[in-house]
């Protein structure tokens, strides 16, 4: 049985996104982090869970 070549690697993408977010938020206070998340949610157009 041959292995199918991946066209999309979800684990790699998630690690890249996590690294980018971590590098952007590494020295933020809790309040700065909350503001960062609120801003990113507004830019994405997504609603927070439960709203």
C-alpha positions as CSV (number, residue, x, y, z in Angstrom):
1,X,0.0,0.0,0.0
2,X,1.4,3.4,-1.0
3,X,1.0,6.5,1.1
4,X,-0.9,9.4,-0.4
5,X,1.0,12.6,-0.6
6,X,-0.5,15.4,1.5
7,X,-1.6,18.5,-0.4
8,X,-2.4,20.3,2.8
9,X,-0.7,19.9,6.2
10,X,-3.0,21.2,8.9
11,X,-0.5,20.5,11.7
12,X,2.2,22.5,10.0
13,X,-0.3,25.4,9.4
14,X,-1.4,25.4,13.0
15,X,2.2,25.5,14.3
16,X,3.0,28.4,12.0
17,X,-0.1,30.3,13.1
18,X,0.6,29.6,16.8
19,X,4.3,30.7,16.4
20,X,3.1,34.0,14.7
21,X,0.6,34.8,17.4
22,X,3.1,33.9,20.2
23,X,5.8,36.2,18.7
24,X,3.3,39.0,18.4
25,X,2.0,38.7,22.0
26,X,5.1,37.5,23.9
27,X,5.5,40.6,26.1
28,X,1.9,41.8,26.3
29,X,0.1,42.3,29.6
30,X,-3.3,40.7,30.1
31,X,-5.1,43.9,29.1
32,X,-3.0,44.2,26.0
33,X,-3.7,40.6,25.1
34,X,-7.4,41.1,25.5
35,X,-7.2,44.2,23.2
36,X,-5.2,42.2,20.7
37,X,-7.8,39.4,20.6
38,X,-10.7,41.9,20.3
39,X,-9.0,43.7,17.4
40,X,-8.2,40.4,15.6
41,X,-11.8,39.2,16.0
42,X,-13.2,42.5,14.6
43,X,-10.8,42.3,11.6
44,X,-11.8,38.7,10.9
45,X,-15.5,39.4,11.1
46,X,-16.1,36.3,13.3
47,X,-18.2,36.4,16.4
48,X,-16.9,35.1,19.7
49,X,-18.3,31.8,20.8
50,X,-21.6,32.2,22.6
51,X,-22.6,35.4,20.8
